[in-house]
Amino acid sequence: MLEVRDLSVSYGPVQALAGISLEVREGEIVALIGANGAGKSSLIHAVAGLAPAAGGKVSFRGEEVLGLPSHRIFRRGIALCPEGRMVLGGLTVEENLKLAAPGRRSFADLYELFPRLGARASSRGASLSGGEAQMLAIARALAREPELLLLDEPSLGLAPNAVQAIFALLPQLRDRGLTILLVEQNLVQALRAADRAYLLESGRIARQGPAEALLGDERIVERYLGLEQEA
Amino acid sequence: MADFLQNCLDGIATGSAYALLALGFTLIFGVLRRLNLSYGPSIMAGVFAGTALYTAFNAGLAEIAIATVIGAVVVGAYIERLCFWAIRKDMAVASMVSSFVIWMQIEEGVTLLFPDRTYAFPGILADAVVEFGPFFLRASSLAMLAIAALAVLGLLGLIYRTHFGLAVRAVSENPEAARVAGVNTGLVTLLAFACASALGGLAGFLIAAGDEQITPLFGLWATFKGLIAMMLGGMGSIPGAVLGGLLLGVVEANALWYLGVETRDLIAYMLLFAVLTFRPGGLMGQAALMARRAAESRV
């Protein structure tokens, strides 16, 4: 479904991604894991059209999308749920959803998936808790019924029960036919949720394989859990 | 007291045109977070497009109004592409300075095409007067008030009842978040600029029709009036722009009556000084300013 070939991203003299290639197949949950600054968010921002790529190719369902503006990539069926959520605080919950899906009259299916949002449909985004705002960010990404969801650090800054709720949602979304590319620093949670994973280090892919195999690799788990504990 | 109330009535009529100017500034500043100093000159260029139609073809009021609005929109789009679209979003000062340069360009261009000091502009219902008990209003002022009120209502409907308005509010608050939600921020910005220019063109037409003349210096005048009205009401606040415009009109009308024409502008600047000293966010922008300061001070 999504094919990334030799993708490079640079911010001035700093190279964030150095020729990365990866693939996401239909119906999969693929995790991108790695330490802070490894290039995970740069990769999905480049795929979503929000970061300029220095080179490479990104094709979605066989069509090149690299270089297209973000709104056109969004219309092709790739939606981003960004790190930090980026909920519009001055708009209501429903307005945040309408913004992403012009012309859509009902969001009943999303309110069914996130009952808390349904109860707060007319509340302003600024009044939501962290967990509610994360749900709204995911719901907004789903509002236009995308085929691929780019999920960037969904657990960041959330209480443990909210993190559990978010990760419990991922299999449900996959069952609805959604393909997910997940960027997550919480290594264990990410590998438990994913089918396959890519481990990024300094803008390059250091390891890849089935999530279970990476989860079973003690060197990876120790190293990254160690990094997290140090942080 | 009767004089004061009559002045207020006159001031509200004039202030309604100021409110349109301030709304244009507000719309541009709200979406771009950058100041367009060429806004007044773009309106002046639009009014001269109407003047050209009037002097060359003796066109009717409706045609002149349409030409004025279209002229302002075209020049506004030129400014947007040159000073805002082409310059990175984090270079607000470069945008502002380049908009000042374009101001000079527009003024020089119009002066070359229209070398006389003033040009006649057709009035609306020039000599008619409408009486309200002991008070009266020129019919042209009443028309200005009615058209401005309709334009304000139309803008409010556009901003709060349409998807385009939703996108404008989203881009105003956080352009990056709007992009994530699939908004074509470049197009929304251009269209918001066009709306602001259309409002400005309408204001320019109403003011020129009220004065029955136009001068190339109108750009400077419109920039001052629109900026003062916007800052009085609160930068980025739509209701604030309306309130600021009306307040400026009322204060000017009373200053003119009680203190004379030479103090009129001075009083307006003093009012702005007082408001910015005691309410730095403007009359209706204080809450937004406080929220922004709180967000900036948060670690």
Boltz contact constraints between the chains, C-beta under 6 A:
constraints:
  - contact:
      token1: [A, 70]
      token2: [B, 179]
      max_distance: 6.0
  - contact:
      token1: [A, 71]
      token2: [B, 182]
      max_distance: 6.0
  - contact:
      token1: [A, 71]
      token2: [B, 184]
      max_distance: 6.0
  - contact:
      token1: [A, 74]
      token2: [B, 182]
      max_distance: 6.0
  - contact:
      token1: [A, 80]
      token2: [B, 180]
      max_distance: 6.0
  - contact:
      token1: [A, 82]
      token2: [B, 180]
      max_distance: 6.0
  - contact:
      token1: [A, 86]
      token2: [B, 177]
      max_distance: 6.0
  - contact:
      token1: [A, 86]
      token2: [B, 180]
      max_distance: 6.0
  - contact:
      token1: [A, 88]
      token2: [B, 170]
      max_distance: 6.0
  - contact:
      token1: [A, 88]
      token2: [B, 173]
      max_distance: 6.0
  - contact:
      token1: [A, 88]
      token2: [B, 177]
      max_distance: 6.0
  - contact:
      token1: [A, 90]
      token2: [B, 173]
      max_distance: 6.0
  - contact:
      token1: [A, 95]
      token2: [B, 166]
      max_distance: 6.0
  - contact:
      token1: [A, 99]
      token2: [B, 166]
      max_distance: 6.0
  - contact:
      token1: [A, 99]
      token2: [B, 170]
      max_distance: 6.0
  - contact:
      token1: [A, 99]
      token2: [B, 181]
      max_distance: 6.0
  - contact:
      token1: [A, 100]
      token2: [B, 181]
      max_distance: 6.0
  - contact:
      token1: [A, 100]
      token2: [B, 182]
      max_distance: 6.0
  - contact:
      token1: [A, 102]
      token2: [B, 163]
      max_distance: 6.0
  - contact:
      token1: [A, 140]
      token2: [B, 181]
      max_distance: 6.0
